[in-house]
Amino acid sequence: MGVSLGPRPTAMGDPGPLHDQIDRSEGGKRLDPEVLGLHLGRLFRAAWALCGSRESAEDLVQDTLVCILARPRFLRGDDELAYLMQALRNTFLANRRMAARRPHVVATLEDVAPADRRMASRPEEVVIAAQVFSVIADLPEPFRSTLAAVDVAGLSYREAARALGANEATITTRLYRARRRVARRLDPERFDTAQ
């Protein structure tokens, strides 16, 4: 192929700073960002083969290009495509490792029973639920997932801890803080006068 990537690549397809130092000292060719468009078709097809879906492939190519364009890149040979394919593969593997570390909680609408089946007959409760869910969606990730697991999906603290990869004490603390944040957003006057 003609391209040596130097030391083991870091996350997100980034060959790392040592790679650039090696290439600069050996007079490596700088990767021209203008030519990336010439290789998009091949990158996309390779990404589709790796991911198995068009949407995931588009995301993978975008992630790869963002990483590459973040700073100047230098090649040891003239083979830009080989470098780009290696960066694509590294990004794919880094994304898979990150996804494997995330908790996998999947619930379908059939699995979630509504708290009150008469909600359709009370439209004001539907409006309130929409407001509450909107506030929950704005919470930082640990609070959002904890509140969704316990208060929305109905998991016990132990089940939520197992699903989210945390201990029960952490779930309890996150749930308390998440509920306070939601209450503060929904009724700011009450919290401003109470303090």
Secondary structure, 3 states (H helix, E strand, C coil): CCCCCCCCCCHHHCCCHHHHHHHHHCCCEECCHHHHHHHHHHHHHHHHHHHCCHHHHHHHHHHHHHHHHCCCCEECCCCHHHHHHHHHHHHHHHHHHHHHHCCCCCCCCCCCCCCCHHHHHCHHHHHHHHHHHHHHHCCCHHHHHHHHHHHHCCCCHHHHHHHHCCCHHHHHHHHHHHHHHHHHHHCHHHHHHHC
